[in-house]
Amino acid sequence: MDNYIAVVFPNDAKAYEGLHALWALDGKGDATVHAAAVIHRDQFGKIDVATKDTDIGVRTAVGVGVGALLGALAGPAGIATGATIGAAAGVGAATGGVIGLTADAVKSGEQEEASFETGFVLNKGQAAVLAEVSEDWRTPVDTTMSGLGGRVFRRAKSDVRDNALFGSDYDYYMYPYDYDPYFA
Amino acid sequence: MSQASVKDALEQAREHAQALQAKIDANQAKDDVKIHAELEKVSAQAQKLAAGLKVLAENQRADAKLHVQKAQASLEDAAKRAKDALGSAGADLKTKNQAVIARAREGLTHLSQAVAASRAAAAKPSTN
């Protein structure tokens, strides 16, 4: 099954471990990771994407593409209450509005929009691994990540109407290989 | 060729594509001279990888085969674009380099999907 996942960790260091552990699962054939990135929410509520240290100055704050992915993971209830995208994602009111709309637009039917909620929230000081994965079963990812103190949230890729709406910055931020994350 | 060795070859091809992508990504922040030098190597490596995929595709199941063929086409195009970009400079070079990155990434995405399809097929109980 093809899924978007977010694994929330208490801090950056644990998220880095989580990223490497996820790619290690790929190496063993327990899951196929198509792309992944580490994000964190700082004490002011702003969300950043970790870059490779060779990319310093090239990649910056979360854009609409990754914001839409966050929206797809957070679900409509979070958007409606403002508990996730605008506030928890910490991307600012104007940008948060755009991301909320984009996230809404990428969801499949109305019924599903009403019922879907993963509960994914990224609080201040927390970090998360975002990834696009193919999994034949969930246990390897769930067990490995919980062993590192991470909590896994999933959204089936088939639930997302059009991931092209994630935009070009999705490819820009989500690395298709393991890397050493770095926050500028 | 055994099923295991086919799978290994596919996974190895993906690893090579990941290494190539990491190299191309790192090329973004460099100056024109360094980008030119890297693009020559990238073009050769992408072409070599694509040629390997053409052979590899023949040994794949239908679902994985389609992805491998698409990966081959994307990498061939990336190789061609990398070669064409050698005659450019400045902003034009950066733009063309971005196109190389995008096409190589597309190829890698298809290879990852081929690996996922191959692994999913291997995980299913045999009906024989």
Chai-1 contact restraints between the chains, C-beta under 6 A:
chainA,res_idxA,chainB,res_idxB,connection_type,confidence,min_distance_angstrom,max_distance_angstrom,comment,restraint_id
A,G29,B,R119,contact,1.0,0.0,6.0,A-B,restraint_1
A,T32,B,V115,contact,1.0,0.0,6.0,A-B,restraint_2
A,T32,B,A116,contact,1.0,0.0,6.0,A-B,restraint_3
A,H34,B,S112,contact,1.0,0.0,6.0,A-B,restraint_4
A,T54,B,A26,contact,1.0,0.0,6.0,A-B,restraint_5
A,V58,B,Q28,contact,1.0,0.0,6.0,A-B,restraint_6
A,V58,B,A29,contact,1.0,0.0,6.0,A-B,restraint_7
A,S134,B,A116,contact,1.0,0.0,6.0,A-B,restraint_8
A,D136,B,A120,contact,1.0,0.0,6.0,A-B,restraint_9
A,D136,B,A123,contact,1.0,0.0,6.0,A-B,restraint_10
A,D171,B,R105,contact,1.0,0.0,6.0,A-B,restraint_11
A,P176,B,Q21,contact,1.0,0.0,6.0,A-B,restraint_12
A,P176,B,L108,contact,1.0,0.0,6.0,A-B,restraint_13
A,Y177,B,Q18,contact,1.0,0.0,6.0,A-B,restraint_14
A,Y177,B,A22,contact,1.0,0.0,6.0,A-B,restraint_15
